[in-house]
Amino acid sequence: LVEQSIVLSSDGTEEENVQVRRSKFNFVDLAGSERQKRTQARGKRLKEGIDINKGLLVLGNVISALGDPKKRGKTFVPYRDSKLTRLLKGSLGGNHKTLMIACVSPSSDNMDETLNCLRYANRAKNIQNNAIVNVDASSQLLTELKSQVRALAGDLIRVKDGDTAAGSFTR
């Protein structure tokens, strides 16, 4: 995100401030947690479903460790137990804003999966992250230096015009 703002300086000219902000998005589809009995998967699909469920189990353990106020800061968070949790480490307990969208089914046939999904999302809701905006240090420094140059240039013009009371320079 590049943020530009135009500000009027004391002498009436327009000044432009530019700040560069960087963001990272993690989109994860947590589908595939259905029970093998219901899907009747065999072979590669069964192995794939088992691996997905293992990853979701580890993610659930991380969410439990981070979301429970009694455990927060006192228990080990198993980020390394799964590729998924390693990728989502910042989103789960770091300097990120996190949004979880739970897709549920209105069908009574899927009641168990719907309730499990809602419980999972409720645990994730309890995670408290303190997101701080990461502003590029070089763009922030550049903005500060530009404002100093503008202020000094305005003072120099006032001194040249003979208005020493308004400027910070003295003759």
DSSP file with accessible surface (Angstrom, degrees, kcal/mol):
  #  RESIDUE AA STRUCTURE BP1 BP2  ACC     N-H-->O    O-->H-N    N-H-->O    O-->H-N    TCO  KAPPA ALPHA  PHI   PSI    X-CA   Y-CA   Z-CA
    1    1 A L              0   0  126      0, 0.0    20,-3.7     0, 0.0     2,-0.6   0.000 360.0 360.0 360.0 125.5    0.0    0.0    0.0
    2    2 A V  E     -A   20   0A  88     18,-0.2     2,-0.6     2,-0.0    18,-0.2  -0.958 360.0-160.1-109.6 119.4    1.4    3.4   -1.0
    3    3 A E  E     -A   19   0A  77     16,-3.2    16,-2.6    -2,-0.6     2,-0.4  -0.888   9.5-176.4-104.8 123.6   -0.2    6.2    0.9
    4    4 A Q  E     +A   18   0A 126     -2,-0.6     2,-0.4    14,-0.2    14,-0.2  -0.962   2.5 178.6-118.7 136.0    0.0    9.7   -0.6
    5    5 A S  E     -A   17   0A  48     12,-2.3    12,-3.1    -2,-0.4     2,-0.5  -0.996  19.6-143.5-135.3 143.9   -1.3   12.8    1.0
    6    6 A I  E     -A   16   0A 109     -2,-0.4     2,-0.4    10,-0.2    10,-0.2  -0.929  21.8-174.8-108.8 125.5   -1.2   16.4   -0.1
    7    7 A V  E     -A   15   0A  62      8,-3.2     8,-3.5    -2,-0.5     2,-0.5  -0.936  24.6-124.9-121.2 142.1   -0.7   19.0    2.6
    8    8 A L  E     -A   14   0A 123     -2,-0.4     6,-0.2     6,-0.2     2,-0.1  -0.740  28.9-144.2 -86.0 128.3   -0.7   22.8    2.3
    9    9 A S    >   -     0   0   18      4,-3.0     3,-1.8    -2,-0.5    -1,-0.0  -0.276  30.9 -94.1 -83.8 177.4    2.4   24.3    3.8
   10   10 A S  T 3  S+     0   0  104      1,-0.3    -1,-0.1     2,-0.1    -2,-0.0   0.799 125.4  53.2 -65.4 -26.7    2.6   27.6    5.6
   11   11 A D  T 3  S-     0   0   92      2,-0.1    -1,-0.3     1,-0.0     3,-0.1   0.365 121.1-105.5 -92.0   8.0    3.4   29.5    2.5
   12   12 A G  S <  S+     0   0   54     -3,-1.8     2,-0.2     1,-0.3    -2,-0.1   0.426  77.9 128.2  90.4  -2.0    0.4   28.1    0.6
   13   13 A T        -     0   0   73      1,-0.1    -4,-3.0    -5,-0.1     2,-0.4  -0.546  62.9-108.3 -86.6 156.1    2.2   25.6   -1.6
   14   14 A E  E     -A    8   0A 142     -6,-0.2     2,-0.4    -2,-0.2    -6,-0.2  -0.667  31.1-164.5 -85.4 134.5    1.2   22.0   -1.8
   15   15 A E  E     -A    7   0A  34     -8,-3.5    -8,-3.2    -2,-0.4     2,-0.5  -0.932   8.5-144.5-116.6 143.8    3.4   19.4   -0.2
   16   16 A E  E     -A    6   0A  85     -2,-0.4     2,-0.4   -10,-0.2   -10,-0.2  -0.925   9.4-165.3-113.9 126.7    3.2   15.7   -0.9
   17   17 A N  E     -A    5   0A  39    -12,-3.1   -12,-2.3    -2,-0.5     2,-0.4  -0.936   6.5-168.2-107.6 133.7    3.9   13.0    1.7
   18   18 A V  E     +A    4   0A  36     -2,-0.4     2,-0.4   -14,-0.2   -14,-0.2  -0.983   6.9 179.5-125.4 128.2    4.4    9.4    0.6
   19   19 A Q  E     -A    3   0A  49    -16,-2.6   -16,-3.2    -2,-0.4     2,-0.5  -0.996  16.2-147.8-125.8 136.2    4.5    6.4    2.9
   20   20 A V  E     -A    2   0A  35     -2,-0.4   116,-2.3   116,-0.2     2,-0.4  -0.903  16.5-177.5-105.4 125.8    5.0    2.9    1.8
   21   21 A R  B     -B  135   0B  67    -20,-3.7     2,-0.4    -2,-0.5   114,-0.2  -0.966  10.9-152.1-120.7 140.9    3.2    0.1    3.7
   22   22 A R        -     0   0  174    112,-0.9     2,-0.3    -2,-0.4   112,-0.3  -0.905  12.3-174.3-115.3 142.7    3.6   -3.6    3.0
   23   23 A S        -     0   0   94     -2,-0.4     2,-0.4     2,-0.0    -2,-0.0  -0.922  11.5-155.6-132.2 157.3    1.1   -6.3    3.7
   24   24 A K        -     0   0  141     -2,-0.3     2,-0.4     2,-0.0    -2,-0.0  -0.999   9.8-156.2-133.7 133.9    1.0  -10.1    3.4
   25   25 A F        -     0   0  157     -2,-0.4     2,-0.5     2,-0.0    -2,-0.0  -0.934   4.3-165.3-113.8 135.2   -2.1  -12.1    3.0
   26   26 A N        -     0   0   59     -2,-0.4     2,-0.6     2,-0.0    -2,-0.0  -0.980   6.5-174.8-116.2 115.3   -2.5  -15.8    3.9
   27   27 A F        +     0   0  183     -2,-0.5     2,-0.4     2,-0.0    -2,-0.0  -0.963   8.6 179.2-108.9 121.3   -5.6  -17.5    2.4
   28   28 A V        -     0   0   65     -2,-0.6     2,-0.7     2,-0.0    -2,-0.0  -0.987  21.0-151.7-128.0 128.4   -6.1  -21.0    3.7
   29   29 A D        -     0   0  139     -2,-0.4    -2,-0.0     1,-0.1     0, 0.0  -0.888   8.7-171.3 -97.5 113.9   -8.9  -23.4    2.8
   30   30 A L        +     0   0   50     -2,-0.7     3,-0.3    26,-0.0    -1,-0.1   0.061  38.3 133.3 -94.7  25.3   -9.4  -25.7    5.7
   31   31 A A        +     0   0   53      1,-0.2    -2,-0.1     2,-0.1     0, 0.0  -0.328  39.5  64.4 -70.9 158.6  -11.8  -28.0    3.8
   32   32 A G        +     0   0   17     21,-0.0    -1,-0.2    -2,-0.0    21,-0.2   0.551  56.1 121.6 107.5  10.6  -11.4  -31.7    4.0
   33   33 A S        +     0   0   63     -3,-0.3     3,-0.1    19,-0.1    -2,-0.1   0.270  39.3 128.6 -90.2  15.8  -12.0  -32.4    7.6
   34   34 A E        -     0   0   87      1,-0.1     2,-0.1     2,-0.1    19,-0.1  -0.289  68.9 -96.7 -66.9 156.6  -14.9  -34.8    6.9
   35   35 A R     >  -     0   0  134      1,-0.1     4,-1.8     5,-0.0     3,-0.5  -0.467  23.8-129.1 -74.9 143.8  -14.9  -38.2    8.5
   36   36 A Q  H  >>S+     0   0   59      1,-0.2     4,-2.1     2,-0.2     5,-0.6   0.825 106.3  61.6 -65.5 -30.1  -13.6  -41.0    6.3
   37   37 A K  H  45S+     0   0  184      1,-0.2    -1,-0.2     2,-0.2    -3,-0.0   0.910 108.1  43.2 -61.5 -39.9  -16.7  -43.1    7.0
   38   38 A R  H  45S+     0   0  124     -3,-0.5    -2,-0.2     1,-0.2    -1,-0.2   0.871 118.9  41.4 -75.6 -38.6  -18.9  -40.5    5.4
   39   39 A T  H  <5S-     0   0   69     -4,-1.8    -1,-0.2     2,-0.1    -2,-0.2   0.730  89.5-149.0 -81.1 -22.8  -16.7  -39.8    2.4
   40   40 A Q  T  <5 +     0   0  140     -4,-2.1    -3,-0.1    -5,-0.2     2,-0.1   0.872  31.0 177.2  54.1  40.3  -15.9  -43.5    1.9
   41   41 A A      < -     0   0   20     -5,-0.6     2,-0.3     4,-0.1    -1,-0.2  -0.447   8.8-170.7 -74.5 149.9  -12.5  -42.4    0.5
   42   42 A R    >   -     0   0  187     -2,-0.1     3,-1.2     4,-0.0     4,-0.4  -0.946  45.2 -10.6-136.7 156.3  -10.0  -45.1   -0.5
   43   43 A G  T 3> S+     0   0   59     -2,-0.3     4,-2.1     1,-0.3     5,-0.2  -0.306 128.2   3.2  64.3-128.3   -6.3  -45.2   -1.5
   44   44 A K  H 3> S+     0   0  190      1,-0.2     4,-2.7     2,-0.2    -1,-0.3   0.860 132.6  54.5 -63.7 -39.0   -4.7  -41.8   -2.2
   45   45 A R  H <> S+     0   0  182     -3,-1.2     4,-2.4     2,-0.2    -1,-0.2   0.888 107.9  50.1 -63.5 -38.3   -7.8  -39.8   -1.3
   46   46 A L  H  > S+     0   0   57     -4,-0.4     4,-2.3     2,-0.2    -2,-0.2   0.939 112.2  47.1 -64.5 -45.6   -7.9  -41.6    2.1
   47   47 A K  H  X S+     0   0  131     -4,-2.1     4,-2.4     1,-0.2    -2,-0.2   0.910 112.3  50.6 -62.5 -41.6   -4.2  -40.8    2.7
   48   48 A E  H  X S+     0   0  115     -4,-2.7     4,-2.4     1,-0.2    -1,-0.2   0.919 110.2  49.4 -63.1 -43.5   -4.8  -37.2    1.7
   49   49 A G  H  X S+     0   0   15     -4,-2.4     4,-2.5     2,-0.2    -1,-0.2   0.891 109.9  51.6 -62.2 -39.9   -7.7  -36.8    4.0
   50   50 A I  H  X S+     0   0   70     -4,-2.3     4,-2.3     2,-0.2    -2,-0.2   0.928 110.4  48.4 -63.4 -44.1   -5.7  -38.3    6.9
   51   51 A D  H  X S+     0   0   74     -4,-2.4     4,-2.2     2,-0.2    -2,-0.2   0.899 111.3  50.2 -63.5 -40.5   -2.9  -35.8    6.2
   52   52 A I  H  X S+     0   0   58     -4,-2.4     4,-2.5     1,-0.2    -1,-0.2   0.935 110.7  49.3 -62.6 -44.8   -5.4  -32.9    6.1
   53   53 A N  H  X S+     0   0   44     -4,-2.5     4,-2.2     1,-0.2    -2,-0.2   0.872 108.8  52.9 -65.1 -35.0   -6.9  -34.0    9.4
   54   54 A K  H  X S+     0   0  128     -4,-2.3     4,-2.3     2,-0.2    -1,-0.2   0.934 110.4  47.8 -63.3 -45.0   -3.5  -34.2   11.0
   55   55 A G  H  X S+     0   0   15     -4,-2.2     4,-2.5     1,-0.2    -2,-0.2   0.903 112.2  49.1 -62.3 -39.8   -2.7  -30.7    9.9
   56   56 A L  H  X S+     0   0   18     -4,-2.5     4,-2.6     2,-0.2    -1,-0.2   0.864 108.5  54.1 -68.9 -33.9   -6.1  -29.5   11.2
   57   57 A L  H  X S+     0   0  113     -4,-2.2     4,-2.2     2,-0.2    -2,-0.2   0.943 110.8  45.1 -63.8 -45.6   -5.5  -31.2   14.5
   58   58 A V  H  X S+     0   0   20     -4,-2.3     4,-2.4     2,-0.2    -2,-0.2   0.922 112.5  51.7 -64.9 -41.7   -2.2  -29.5   15.0
   59   59 A L  H  X S+     0   0    5     -4,-2.5     4,-2.8     1,-0.2    -1,-0.2   0.916 108.9  51.3 -60.3 -40.9   -3.8  -26.2   14.0
   60   60 A G  H  X S+     0   0    3     -4,-2.6     4,-2.6     1,-0.2    -1,-0.2   0.893 108.5  51.3 -62.4 -38.4   -6.5  -26.8   16.6
   61   61 A N  H  X S+     0   0   76     -4,-2.2     4,-2.3     2,-0.2    -2,-0.2   0.906 111.4  47.3 -64.9 -41.1   -3.8  -27.4   19.2
   62   62 A V  H  X S+     0   0    0     -4,-2.4     4,-2.3     2,-0.2     5,-0.2   0.936 112.3  49.5 -65.0 -44.6   -2.1  -24.1   18.3
   63   63 A I  H  X S+     0   0    4     -4,-2.8     4,-2.8     1,-0.2     5,-0.3   0.913 111.7  49.4 -61.7 -40.9   -5.4  -22.3   18.4
   64   64 A S  H  X S+     0   0   28     -4,-2.6     4,-1.7     1,-0.2    -1,-0.2   0.919 111.0  49.1 -63.7 -43.4   -6.2  -23.8   21.8
   65   65 A A  H  < S+     0   0    8     -4,-2.3     8,-0.2     1,-0.2    10,-0.2   0.868 120.6  36.3 -65.3 -35.5   -2.8  -22.9   23.2
   66   66 A L  H  < S+     0   0   23     -4,-2.3    62,-0.5    -5,-0.2    -2,-0.2   0.785 118.7  47.8 -87.4 -29.3   -3.1  -19.3   22.0
   67   67 A G  H  < S+     0   0    3     -4,-2.8    -3,-0.2    -5,-0.2    -2,-0.2   0.748  86.8  88.6 -89.2 -23.9   -6.8  -18.7   22.5
   68   68 A D    >X  -     0   0   54     -4,-1.7     4,-1.9    -5,-0.3     3,-0.7  -0.634  65.4-151.8 -79.4 118.0   -7.3  -20.0   26.0
   69   69 A P  T 34 S+     0   0   90      0, 0.0    -1,-0.2     0, 0.0    -4,-0.0   0.819  95.6  54.6 -61.2 -27.5   -6.7  -17.1   28.5
   70   70 A K  T 34 S+     0   0  168      1,-0.2    -2,-0.1    -3,-0.0    -3,-0.0   0.834 115.6  37.5 -72.9 -32.5   -5.6  -19.6   31.2
   71   71 A K  T X> S+     0   0   95     -3,-0.7     3,-2.3    -7,-0.2     4,-1.3   0.667  85.5 120.8 -91.4 -18.9   -2.9  -21.1   28.9
   72   72 A R  T 3< S-     0   0   95     -4,-1.9    -6,-0.1     1,-0.3    -7,-0.0  -0.230  90.7  -2.9 -57.4 122.5   -1.8  -18.0   27.1
   73   73 A G  T 34 S+     0   0   82      2,-0.2    -1,-0.3    -8,-0.2    -2,-0.1   0.339 124.6  74.9  81.9  -8.9    1.9  -17.4   27.7
   74   74 A K  T <4 S+     0   0  175     -3,-2.3     2,-0.3    -9,-0.2    -2,-0.2   0.564  86.7  59.7-109.0 -15.1    2.2  -20.4   30.0
   75   75 A T  S  < S-     0   0   65     -4,-1.3     2,-0.2   -10,-0.2    -2,-0.2  -0.826  86.8-100.0-119.7 156.9    2.1  -23.3   27.6
   76   76 A F        -     0   0  155     -2,-0.3    -2,-0.1     1,-0.0   -11,-0.0  -0.534  29.8-143.7 -72.8 133.6    4.2  -24.4   24.6
   77   77 A V        -     0   0   30     -2,-0.2     2,-2.2   -12,-0.1     3,-0.3  -0.903   9.2-143.5-101.7 115.5    2.7  -23.5   21.2
   78   78 A P    >   +     0   0   13      0, 0.0     3,-1.1     0, 0.0     4,-0.2  -0.313  44.6 146.0 -81.7  62.0    3.4  -26.3   18.7
   79   79 A Y  G >   +     0   0   33     -2,-2.2     3,-0.9     1,-0.2     7,-0.2   0.857  68.8  57.3 -61.9 -35.3    4.0  -24.2   15.6
   80   80 A R  G 3  S+     0   0  205     -3,-0.3    -1,-0.2     1,-0.2     6,-0.1   0.541  83.0  83.6 -78.4  -5.2    6.6  -26.7   14.2
   81   81 A D  G <  S+     0   0  104     -3,-1.1     2,-0.3     1,-0.1    -1,-0.2   0.602  99.2  25.0 -76.5  -9.7    4.4  -29.7   14.3
   82   82 A S    <>  -     0   0   15     -3,-0.9     4,-1.8    -4,-0.2     5,-0.1  -0.997  68.7-128.4-152.7 148.7    2.8  -28.9   10.9
   83   83 A K  H  > S+     0   0  163     -2,-0.3     4,-2.3     1,-0.2     5,-0.2   0.894 111.1  56.4 -62.4 -38.4    3.7  -27.0    7.7
   84   84 A L  H  > S+     0   0   37      1,-0.2     4,-2.0     2,-0.2    -1,-0.2   0.933 107.4  45.8 -61.6 -45.6    0.4  -25.2    8.0
   85   85 A T  H  4 S+     0   0    0      1,-0.2     4,-0.3     2,-0.2    -1,-0.2   0.849 110.6  54.0 -71.5 -30.1    1.0  -23.9   11.4
   86   86 A R  H >< S+     0   0  137     -4,-1.8     3,-0.8     1,-0.2     4,-0.3   0.914 111.1  46.3 -65.5 -41.8    4.6  -22.8   10.5
   87   87 A L  H 3< S+     0   0  123     -4,-2.3     3,-0.3     1,-0.2     4,-0.2   0.858 117.1  43.7 -66.7 -34.8    3.1  -20.8    7.6
   88   88 A L  T 3X S+     0   0   18     -4,-2.0     4,-2.6    -5,-0.2     5,-0.3   0.263  78.1 111.9 -96.2  12.7    0.4  -19.3    9.7
   89   89 A K  H <> S+     0   0  116     -3,-0.8     4,-2.4    -4,-0.3     5,-0.2   0.906  81.3  44.5 -55.8 -46.2    2.6  -18.4   12.7
   90   90 A G  H  > S+     0   0   20     -3,-0.3     4,-1.7    -4,-0.3     6,-0.6   0.897 114.9  48.6 -65.9 -38.5    2.3  -14.7   12.2
   91   91 A S  H  4 S+     0   0   16     -4,-0.2    -1,-0.2     2,-0.2    -2,-0.2   0.842 115.7  44.1 -70.8 -32.1   -1.4  -14.8   11.6
   92   92 A L  H  < S-     0   0   14     -4,-2.6    -2,-0.2    -7,-0.2    -1,-0.2   0.907 140.0  -6.1 -82.1 -44.0   -2.0  -17.0   14.7
   93   93 A G  H  < S+     0   0   37     -4,-2.4    -3,-0.2    -5,-0.3    -2,-0.2   0.171 114.8  75.0-141.6  23.9    0.1  -15.3   17.3
   94   94 A G  S  < S-     0   0   28     -4,-1.7     2,-1.0    -5,-0.2    36,-0.4  -0.106  98.0 -51.9-118.0-145.9    2.1  -12.6   15.7
   95   95 A N  S    S+     0   0   57     34,-0.1     2,-0.3    36,-0.1    37,-0.1  -0.397  94.8 104.0 -95.7  53.8    1.9   -9.1   14.3
   96   96 A H        -     0   0   52     -2,-1.0     2,-0.4    -6,-0.6    35,-0.1  -0.967  69.2-124.7-132.8 151.5   -1.0   -9.8   11.9
   97   97 A K        -     0   0  187     -2,-0.3     2,-0.4    33,-0.1    -2,-0.1  -0.819  36.4-155.3 -89.3 136.9   -4.7   -9.1   11.8
   98   98 A T        -     0   0   80     -2,-0.4     2,-0.4    -6,-0.1    31,-0.1  -0.937  17.3-175.8-124.1 136.8   -6.5  -12.4   11.4
   99   99 A L        -     0   0  146     -2,-0.4     2,-0.5     2,-0.0    -2,-0.0  -0.999   5.8-166.4-128.9 130.3   -9.9  -13.1   10.0
  100  100 A M        -     0   0   69     -2,-0.4     2,-0.5    21,-0.1    -2,-0.0  -0.980   3.0-162.4-119.3 127.7  -11.5  -16.6    9.9
  101  101 A I        -     0   0  135     -2,-0.5     2,-0.6     2,-0.0    -2,-0.0  -0.945   7.0-158.1-109.2 122.1  -14.5  -17.4    7.8
  102  102 A A        -     0   0   36     -2,-0.5     2,-0.6    16,-0.0    -2,-0.0  -0.892   1.8-156.5-104.0 121.6  -16.4  -20.5    8.8
  103  103 A C        -     0   0  113     -2,-0.6     2,-0.3    14,-0.0    14,-0.0  -0.875  19.9-179.9 -98.2 120.9  -18.6  -22.1    6.1
  104  104 A V        -     0   0   71     -2,-0.6     7,-0.1    13,-0.1    10,-0.0  -0.800  24.2-120.4-121.2 162.9  -21.3  -24.2    7.5
  105  105 A S        -     0   0   36     -2,-0.3     9,-0.1     5,-0.3     5,-0.0  -0.839   2.5-151.3-105.1 138.2  -24.1  -26.3    6.1
  106  106 A P        +     0   0  137      0, 0.0     2,-0.2     0, 0.0    -1,-0.1   0.591  67.6 107.7 -80.3  -7.3  -27.8  -25.7    6.8
  107  107 A S    >   -     0   0   46      1,-0.1     3,-1.0     3,-0.1    -2,-0.1  -0.440  69.9-140.5 -74.6 139.9  -28.5  -29.4    6.3
  108  108 A S  G >  S+     0   0   94      1,-0.2     3,-1.2    -2,-0.2     4,-0.2   0.745 100.9  68.4 -70.8 -19.0  -29.3  -31.5    9.3
  109  109 A D  G 3  S+     0   0  121      1,-0.3     3,-0.3     2,-0.1    -1,-0.2   0.787 103.3  44.0 -66.5 -28.0  -27.2  -34.3    7.8
  110  110 A N  G <> S+     0   0   48     -3,-1.0     4,-2.4     1,-0.2    -5,-0.3   0.051  77.0 118.6-104.3  22.8  -24.1  -32.2    8.3
  111  111 A M  H <> S+     0   0   98     -3,-1.2     4,-2.7     1,-0.2     5,-0.2   0.904  73.9  50.9 -58.8 -43.6  -24.9  -31.1   11.9
  112  112 A D  H  > S+     0   0  107     -3,-0.3     4,-2.4    -4,-0.2    -1,-0.2   0.936 113.0  44.7 -62.6 -46.9  -21.9  -32.7   13.4
  113  113 A E  H  > S+     0   0   36      2,-0.2     4,-2.4     1,-0.2    -1,-0.2   0.894 113.2  52.2 -64.0 -38.1  -19.4  -31.0   11.0
  114  114 A T  H  X S+     0   0   17     -4,-2.4     4,-2.4     2,-0.2    -2,-0.2   0.944 111.1  46.2 -64.1 -46.0  -21.2  -27.7   11.3
  115  115 A L  H  X S+     0   0   68     -4,-2.7     4,-2.4     1,-0.2    -2,-0.2   0.915 113.1  49.6 -64.2 -41.4  -21.0  -27.7   15.1
  116  116 A N  H  X S+     0   0   67     -4,-2.4     4,-2.3    -5,-0.2    -1,-0.2   0.908 110.9  50.1 -63.0 -41.5  -17.3  -28.8   15.0
  117  117 A C  H  X S+     0   0   40     -4,-2.4     4,-2.5     1,-0.2    -2,-0.2   0.914 111.4  48.2 -63.4 -43.0  -16.5  -26.0   12.5
  118  118 A L  H  X S+     0   0   85     -4,-2.4     4,-2.2     2,-0.2    -2,-0.2   0.889 111.3  49.8 -67.5 -36.6  -18.3  -23.4   14.7
  119  119 A R  H  X S+     0   0  142     -4,-2.4     4,-2.1     2,-0.2    -1,-0.2   0.912 111.1  50.2 -64.8 -41.9  -16.4  -24.6   17.8
  120  120 A Y  H  X S+     0   0   36     -4,-2.3     4,-2.1     1,-0.2    -2,-0.2   0.936 112.3  46.5 -60.5 -47.7  -13.1  -24.4   15.9
  121  121 A A  H  X S+     0   0   21     -4,-2.5     4,-1.9     1,-0.2    -1,-0.2   0.868 109.2  55.2 -65.7 -36.1  -13.9  -20.8   14.8
  122  122 A N  H  X S+     0   0   82     -4,-2.2     4,-0.8     2,-0.2    -1,-0.2   0.903 108.0  48.4 -65.0 -39.8  -15.0  -19.9   18.3
  123  123 A R  H >< S+     0   0   85     -4,-2.1     3,-0.8     1,-0.2     4,-0.2   0.909 110.9  51.1 -64.9 -40.1  -11.6  -21.0   19.7
  124  124 A A  H >< S+     0   0   22     -4,-2.1     3,-1.5     1,-0.2    -2,-0.2   0.841 101.1  63.4 -66.0 -30.9   -9.8  -19.1   16.9
  125  125 A K  H 3< S+     0   0  140     -4,-1.9    -1,-0.2     1,-0.3    -2,-0.2   0.808  94.1  62.4 -63.2 -27.8  -11.9  -16.0   17.8
  126  126 A N  T << S+     0   0   64     -4,-0.8     2,-0.3    -3,-0.8    -1,-0.3   0.544  75.0 110.7 -79.1  -6.3  -10.2  -15.9   21.3
  127  127 A I    <   -     0   0   27     -3,-1.5     2,-0.7    -4,-0.2   -60,-0.2  -0.542  58.5-151.4 -72.1 129.5   -6.7  -15.4   19.9
  128  128 A Q        +     0   0  125    -62,-0.5     2,-0.4    -2,-0.3    -2,-0.1  -0.901  17.3 178.8-107.5 110.3   -5.5  -11.9   20.8
  129  129 A N        -     0   0   37     -2,-0.7     2,-0.8   -31,-0.1   -34,-0.1  -0.871  22.8-146.7-106.5 145.2   -3.0  -10.3   18.4
  130  130 A N        -     0   0  137    -36,-0.4     2,-0.4    -2,-0.4   -33,-0.1  -0.831  22.4-162.7-109.1  90.8   -1.5   -6.9   18.7
  131  131 A A        -     0   0   44     -2,-0.8     2,-0.4   -35,-0.1   -36,-0.1  -0.603   6.2-169.7 -80.6 129.2   -1.1   -5.8   15.1
  132  132 A I        -     0   0  123     -2,-0.4     2,-0.2   -37,-0.1    -2,-0.0  -0.971  29.9-111.2-117.9 133.1    1.2   -2.8   14.6
  133  133 A V        -     0   0   92     -2,-0.4     2,-0.9     1,-0.1   -37,-0.0  -0.455  26.2-139.7 -67.6 125.7    1.4   -1.2   11.2
  134  134 A N        -     0   0  101   -112,-0.3  -112,-0.9    -2,-0.2     2,-0.5  -0.806  21.9-171.4 -88.3 108.0    4.8   -1.9    9.6
  135  135 A V  B     -B   21   0B  42     -2,-0.9  -114,-0.2  -114,-0.2     2,-0.2  -0.866  33.3-106.4-101.8 133.5    5.9    1.3    7.9
  136  136 A D     >  -     0   0   50   -116,-2.3     4,-2.1    -2,-0.5  -116,-0.2  -0.380  25.7-143.8 -58.9 123.1    8.9    1.2    5.6
  137  137 A A  H  > S+     0   0   71      1,-0.2     4,-2.6     2,-0.2     5,-0.2   0.877  96.7  52.9 -62.0 -37.7   11.7    2.9    7.6
  138  138 A S  H  > S+     0   0   75      1,-0.2     4,-2.5     2,-0.2    -1,-0.2   0.903 109.9  47.4 -68.4 -37.8   13.3    4.5    4.5
  139  139 A S  H  > S+     0   0    9      2,-0.2     4,-2.2     1,-0.2    -1,-0.2   0.887 112.2  50.3 -71.0 -33.9   10.0    6.0    3.4
  140  140 A Q  H  X S+     0   0   88     -4,-2.1     4,-2.3     2,-0.2    -2,-0.2   0.936 112.8  46.2 -66.9 -43.5    9.3    7.4    6.9
  141  141 A L  H  X S+     0   0   94     -4,-2.6     4,-2.7     1,-0.2     5,-0.2   0.915 111.3  52.7 -63.0 -42.5   12.8    8.9    7.0
  142  142 A L  H  X S+     0   0   95     -4,-2.5     4,-2.5     1,-0.2    -2,-0.2   0.916 109.0  49.6 -60.7 -41.7   12.4   10.3    3.5
  143  143 A T  H  X S+     0   0   23     -4,-2.2     4,-2.1     2,-0.2    -1,-0.2   0.925 111.7  48.3 -64.1 -43.3    9.1   12.0    4.6
  144  144 A E  H  X S+     0   0   98     -4,-2.3     4,-2.1     1,-0.2    -2,-0.2   0.920 112.3  48.4 -63.9 -43.3   10.7   13.5    7.7
  145  145 A L  H  X S+     0   0   80     -4,-2.7     4,-2.6     1,-0.2    -2,-0.2   0.898 109.7  52.6 -65.6 -38.8   13.7   14.8    5.7
  146  146 A K  H  X S+     0   0   84     -4,-2.5     4,-2.4    -5,-0.2    -1,-0.2   0.913 109.2  49.4 -62.6 -40.7   11.4   16.3    3.0
  147  147 A S  H  X S+     0   0   55     -4,-2.1     4,-2.2     2,-0.2    -1,-0.2   0.897 111.2  49.7 -67.5 -36.0    9.4   18.1    5.7
  148  148 A Q  H  X S+     0   0  115     -4,-2.1     4,-2.7     2,-0.2     5,-0.2   0.919 110.6  49.9 -65.4 -43.0   12.7   19.5    7.2
  149  149 A V  H  X S+     0   0   96     -4,-2.6     4,-2.7     2,-0.2    -2,-0.2   0.922 111.1  49.6 -62.0 -42.4   13.9   20.7    3.8
  150  150 A R  H  X S+     0   0   62     -4,-2.4     4,-2.4     2,-0.2    -1,-0.2   0.919 111.8  48.3 -62.3 -42.7   10.5   22.4    3.2
  151  151 A A  H  X S+     0   0   54     -4,-2.2     4,-2.3     2,-0.2    -2,-0.2   0.931 113.9  46.1 -64.7 -43.5   10.7   24.1    6.6
  152  152 A L  H  X S+     0   0   91     -4,-2.7     4,-2.5     2,-0.2    -2,-0.2   0.892 111.7  51.4 -66.8 -38.6   14.3   25.2    6.1
  153  153 A A  H  X S+     0   0   46     -4,-2.7     4,-2.3    -5,-0.2    -1,-0.2   0.915 110.0  49.9 -65.0 -40.1   13.5   26.5    2.6
  154  154 A G  H  X S+     0   0    9     -4,-2.4     4,-2.2     1,-0.2    -2,-0.2   0.915 111.7  48.4 -63.6 -41.2   10.5   28.5    4.0
  155  155 A D  H  X S+     0   0   24     -4,-2.3     4,-2.3     2,-0.2    -2,-0.2   0.907 110.2  51.8 -64.7 -40.9   12.8   30.0    6.6
  156  156 A L  H  X S+     0   0   87     -4,-2.5     4,-2.4     2,-0.2    -2,-0.2   0.917 109.4  49.4 -63.2 -41.2   15.4   30.8    4.0
  157  157 A I  H  X S+     0   0   87     -4,-2.3     4,-2.0     1,-0.2    -1,-0.2   0.922 110.9  50.0 -64.6 -42.3   12.9   32.6    1.9
  158  158 A R  H  X>S+     0   0   58     -4,-2.2     5,-2.2     1,-0.2     4,-0.5   0.896 110.6  49.9 -63.2 -39.6   11.6   34.6    4.8
  159  159 A V  H ><5S+     0   0   23     -4,-2.3     3,-1.0     1,-0.2    -2,-0.2   0.919 110.0  50.4 -65.7 -41.8   15.2   35.6    5.8
  160  160 A K  H 3<5S+     0   0  157     -4,-2.4    -1,-0.2     1,-0.3    -2,-0.2   0.855 109.1  52.0 -63.9 -33.7   15.9   36.7    2.2
  161  161 A D  H 3<5S-     0   0  127     -4,-2.0    -1,-0.3    -5,-0.2    -2,-0.2   0.560 119.7-111.6 -79.3  -8.8   12.6   38.8    2.2
  162  162 A G  T <<5S+     0   0   43     -3,-1.0     2,-1.4    -4,-0.5     3,-0.2   0.503  78.6 128.4  93.8   5.2   13.8   40.5    5.5
  163  163 A D     >< +     0   0   79     -5,-2.2     4,-0.8    -6,-0.2     3,-0.4  -0.617  19.9 157.0 -95.1  79.0   11.1   38.9    7.7
  164  164 A T  T  4  +     0   0   64     -2,-1.4    -1,-0.2     1,-0.2    -5,-0.1   0.723  62.5  67.9 -79.4 -19.1   13.5   37.6   10.4
  165  165 A A  T  4 S+     0   0   95     -3,-0.2    -1,-0.2     1,-0.2    -2,-0.1   0.870 102.5  45.5 -68.3 -33.6   10.8   37.5   13.2
  166  166 A A  T  4 S+     0   0   57     -3,-0.4    -1,-0.2    -8,-0.1    -2,-0.2   0.781 106.4  70.1 -81.1 -26.3    8.9   34.7   11.4
  167  167 A G  S  < S-     0   0   15     -4,-0.8   -15,-0.1     2,-0.2   -12,-0.1  -0.361  77.5-130.3 -91.8 170.4   11.9   32.5   10.6
  168  168 A S  S    S+     0   0   87     -2,-0.1     2,-0.2   -16,-0.1    -1,-0.1   0.550  84.3  88.1 -93.2  -9.8   14.2   30.5   12.8
  169  169 A F        -     0   0   81    -14,-0.1     2,-0.3    -5,-0.0    -2,-0.2  -0.597  61.0-159.3 -86.4 152.2   17.3   32.1   11.3
  170  170 A T              0   0  129     -2,-0.2    -2,-0.0    -5,-0.0   -11,-0.0  -0.954 360.0 360.0-125.8 152.6   18.9   35.3   12.5
  171  171 A R              0   0  206     -2,-0.3   -12,-0.0   -12,-0.0    -7,-0.0  -0.457 360.0 360.0 -85.4 360.0   21.2   37.6   10.7
